[in-house]
Amino acid sequence: MKKTRSHLAVIAAVASLSFLAACSEGEDNAAAEMPAPAAETQPASPVAPDPVASEPTVDPVTSEELEADAQEAKEDAQEKADELRAEAAEAGDAIKEKAEELKDAADRKASEIGDAIKEGAAEADAAIQDKLGNGTQPDAPAAPSEQSNP
């Protein structure tokens, strides 16, 4: 219960401070936007201030500068694209080499497995032949006698 209360107190404090900060920013902006009240004791100046002089001067960007910047950015992008293409081609070549190596290794293993199967089959056939007749054909049975026929 104490932890819940302390958490709620902290959250309430943070929310209050955030609200106060938001309100004070609004007051600062409002004060900056409102014109200062004119003092009646000051006489009006006969010469109005020059509005152009009070504005900060900004160097205008010429279209040539923009075109030069755009061209430079285009060239940089083209260089990066060329570099990426070269890297992709190198990666493709490396992948192709590895694929060929894997294919060759798979072919060798398949050949070895085939040879092992042939060898195993030959051994099994020899074992069967040994069991059946020691590698020789059994004698053909004699012709049945006439007595066996009814």
C-alpha positions, 0 to 999 in steps of 0.5 A: 500500500505504501509503494502504491501511495508513493508511486501515485504521489510521484506521478502526481508531482510529475504531472503537476510540474509538466502542467506548470511547465506547459502553462508557463511556456504558453504565458511566455509565448503570449507575452512575446506576441502581445505588443508592449503598451505604449507609454503615454509620457513618451513623445512619438518620434517624427521619423518612423523606424525603417522596417527593412533595417529591423529585419535580419538580413538573410543571404539569398540562395541563388539558383546556381548554388541550388543547382550546384548542390543538387548536382553534387548530391546527385554525383555522391548518390551515383558514386554510392550506387556504383560502390554498392553495385560493385560490392553486390557483384563481388558478393554474387561472385563469392556466392557462385564460387561457394555454390560450385564448391558445394555442388562438387562436394555433393557430387563426390559424396553421391559418387562415394555413396553409390560406390559404397552401395554397390560394394555392400550389394556385392558383399550381400550377394556373396554372403547369400551365395555362400549360405545357399551353396558355398558359391556352387550351383546345387545339383539338379534333382534327378528326374522323377521316377515313373513310380512316383506318377500314378 
